Amino acid sequence: MKIELNKITIREVVAGFKDNAEEGVVAYNGKLDIRPKYQREFVYTGKQRDAVIATIKNGFPLNVMYWMKNEAGDFEVLDGQQRTISIGQYVAGDFSVDFNGRLAMFHNLTKEEQNKILDYELMIYFCEGTDKERIDWFTIINVAGEKLTNQEILNAVYTGPWLSDAKLKFSKSNCVAYLLANDGGQLLSGSPIRQEYLENAILWINKGNVADYMSKHQHDKNADELWNYFQNVISWTREVFLNYRREMSNVPWGELYNKFKNKKFDSKKLEKEITKLMQDEDVTKKSGIYEYVLTRNEKYLNIRIFTEKQKREAYEKQKGICVNKKCLDHKKHFGIEEMEADHIKPWHEGGKTDSKNCQMLCKQCNRTKSGK
């Protein structure tokens, strides 16, 4: 990783500053991409933004920034996006701050005051390196300010036509992915602007490896493959599960689609079972019901466990003897810490998590019991 420190005045940085909201922010006479299209909205609060200008006004040192140099010789802001936008917006006259006891926009300042800001030198590192070096470095410096998500870090590394198209589809407010996933009920949680829709889609299509997928497709002309896959996932979900419930926003639909897309389901039968499970007080994770009805793995349901009181009652009743047939003949006594609570009648057969259905087994018997 090549890193070179440069002192650049605000006058130079804000030259050609253009803030086109979600369309992107540029400066440095068009050579600096401060925020690529649809990456994320400005997230600094007014207080944070004003603090940046106050630091510059008083001549105090501002934290260093990092620019990544690309193959064309231009730059992308690796770290310092919010500070740079704050500076650019103030000079452009977008907001006012307390300036020596008066509320003033940049154009309200005296020439001397304006020059003091414009001649302020920013400490900026120019960085060049491989994709891996860029990811590693970005992760290291992402320790303060407004935290970037893992997806935002990867976006800063794998720029190109594929990412631009992917952001257009998955990262803009009311983008097509957001509208599709929310038409008839929200199927994904999170925010497109914070890259959560894009990240989920890539996680699903590439079995959890986002960086690998972005690296392979970085120079593709578009993100049609990802978009078509996402549409298929949402369409399959709507077809298999007839009625919408708010818990559906926390289900990994892409993972289920990958496993079961070619299997036929009786949607009406599934709906009847889901309705019953939603009313079962022993099912503590309602969003897991959707994974359970397809996989039949009870781990997704977080079945309610017996209370300490219920365990103690069963233990005292059994006098510390494991009631599993293999142990019962030996009449071996166990300490309560050596035993675990178990449903006499399994939950999947209609057994409830109550005192009447609680028995204590030694750990070995409980963990080798059939059906566990």
Residue pairs with C-beta under 8 A, 6 or more apart in sequence:
1 127
1 128
1 129
1 130
1 133
1 134
1 136
1 137
2 127
2 128
2 129
3 125
3 126
3 127
4 125
4 126
4 127
5 64
5 123
5 124
5 125
6 123
6 124
6 125
6 126
7 121
7 122
7 123
7 124
8 121
8 122
8 124
9 118
9 119
9 120
9 121
9 122
10 56
10 87
10 91
10 117
10 118
10 119
10 120
10 122
11 118
11 119
12 28
13 27
13 28
13 32
13 84
13 87
13 88
13 122
14 27
14 87
14 88
14 91
14 92
14 118
15 27
15 28
15 29
16 26
16 27
16 28
16 29
16 30
17 25
17 26
17 27
17 88
17 91
17 92
18 25
18 26
18 27
19 25
19 85
19 88
19 89
19 92
19 94
21 41
22 37
22 38
22 41
22 172
22 173
23 37
24 33
24 34
24 35
24 36
24 37
24 38
24 39
25 33
25 34
25 35
25 85
25 88
26 32
26 33
26 34
27 34
27 84
27 88
28 75
31 73
31 74
31 75
32 67
32 74
32 75
32 76
32 77
33 74
33 75
33 76
33 77
34 77
34 81
34 84
34 85
34 88
35 77
35 81
35 85
36 76
36 155
36 159
36 163
36 164
36 167
37 164
37 167
37 168
38 167
38 168
38 171
38 172
38 175
38 193
39 152
39 155
39 167
39 171
39 195
40 152
40 171
40 193
40 194
40 195
41 173
41 193
42 82
42 85
43 82
43 146
44 52
44 82
44 85
44 86
44 146
46 95
48 82
48 86
49 82
49 86
49 89
49 90
49 95
50 97
50 98
52 62
52 83
52 86
52 87
53 86
53 87
53 90
53 97
53 117
54 97
54 98
55 61
55 62
56 62
56 87
56 117
56 120
57 97
57 99
57 116
57 117
59 116
59 120
61 123
62 83
62 122
62 123
63 80
63 83
63 144
63 145
64 80
64 123
64 124
64 125
65 77
65 79
65 80
65 83
65 84
65 122
65 123
65 124
65 125
66 77
66 78
66 79
66 80
66 124
66 125
66 127
66 137
66 141
67 75
67 76
67 77
67 78
67 80
67 124
67 125
67 126
67 127
68 75
68 76
68 77
68 78
68 127
68 128
68 134
68 156
69 75
69 126
69 127
69 128
70 76
70 159
75 126
76 156
76 159
77 84
78 127
78 134
78 137
78 138
78 141
78 156
79 138
79 141
79 142
80 124
82 145
82 146
83 145
89 95
90 97
90 105
90 106
91 106
91 117
91 118
92 106
93 105
93 106
93 107
95 105
96 103
96 104
96 105
96 108
97 103
97 104
98 104
99 108
99 109
99 113
100 113
106 114
106 117
109 117
127 134
127 137
129 137
131 157
131 158
131 215
134 156
134 157
135 153
135 154
135 157
135 211
138 148
138 153
138 156
138 157
139 153
142 148
142 153
148 156
149 194
149 195
149 196
149 199
150 199
150 210
151 194
151 195
151 196
151 198
151 199
151 210
152 194
152 195
154 210
154 211
154 214
155 163
155 167
155 195
157 214
158 211
158 214
158 215
158 218
159 218
160 218
160 219
160 220
161 219
161 220
161 221
161 222
162 214
162 217
162 218
162 219
162 220
162 221
162 222
162 223
163 214
163 218
163 223
165 221
165 222
165 223
165 224
166 198
166 223
166 226
166 227
167 198
168 175
169 175
169 176
169 177
169 223
169 226
169 227
170 177
170 178
170 192
170 195
170 197
170 198
170 201
170 223
170 226
170 227
170 230
171 192
171 193
171 195
171 197
171 198
172 192
172 193
173 192
173 193
175 192
175 197
176 227
177 192
177 197
177 198
177 201
177 227
177 230
178 192
178 197
180 230
180 231
180 234
181 187
181 188
181 197
181 234
184 238
184 244
185 244
185 245
185 246
185 248
186 246
186 248
186 249
187 234
187 237
187 248
187 249
187 251
187 253
188 196
188 197
188 200
188 249
188 253
189 196
189 249
189 250
190 196
190 197
190 200
191 197
192 198
199 210
200 254
201 226
201 229
201 230
201 254
202 210
202 213
202 214
202 226
203 210
203 254
204 229
204 230
204 233
204 252
204 253
204 254
204 255
204 257
204 258
205 213
205 225
205 226
205 229
205 230
205 254
206 212
206 213
207 258
217 223
217 225
217 226
229 254
232 257
232 261
233 253
233 254
233 257
234 253
236 253
236 257
236 261
237 248
237 253
237 256
237 257
239 267
240 260
240 265
240 267
240 270
241 248
241 267
241 270
241 271
241 274
241 290
242 267
242 268
242 270
242 271
243 271
243 274
245 274
245 278
245 286
247 286
247 287
247 289
247 290
248 287
248 290
249 287
250 287
251 287
251 290
251 291
252 291
256 290
256 291
256 294
259 294
259 295
260 294
265 294
270 293
273 293
274 289
274 290
274 293
277 283
277 286
277 289
277 292
277 293
277 301
278 286
278 289
281 304
282 303
282 304
282 347
282 352
282 353
283 289
283 301
283 302
283 303
283 304
284 301
284 302
284 303
284 304
285 300
285 301
285 302
288 300
288 301
288 302
289 300
289 301
291 297
291 300
292 298
292 300
292 301
298 347
298 348
303 347
303 353
304 353
305 341
305 353
306 314
306 341
306 353
306 358
310 341
310 354
310 355
310 358
311 336
311 341
311 358
311 360
312 336
313 355
313 358
314 341
314 355
314 358
314 359
314 360
315 336
315 339
315 360
318 359
318 360
319 333
320 333
320 334
320 335
320 336
320 339
321 327
321 328
321 331
321 332
321 333
321 334
322 328
322 332
322 334
322 339
322 360
322 361
322 362
322 365
323 359
323 360
323 361
324 361
324 362
324 365
324 366
324 369
326 365
327 361
327 362
327 365
332 362
334 362
336 360
338 362
338 363
339 360
339 361
339 362
339 363
339 366
340 360
340 361
340 362
340 363
340 366
340 367
341 358
341 359
341 360
342 358
342 359
342 360
342 361
342 366
342 369
343 351
343 353
343 357
343 358
343 359
344 351
344 357
344 358
344 359
345 351
345 357
346 371
347 353
348 371
351 357
361 369
366 372
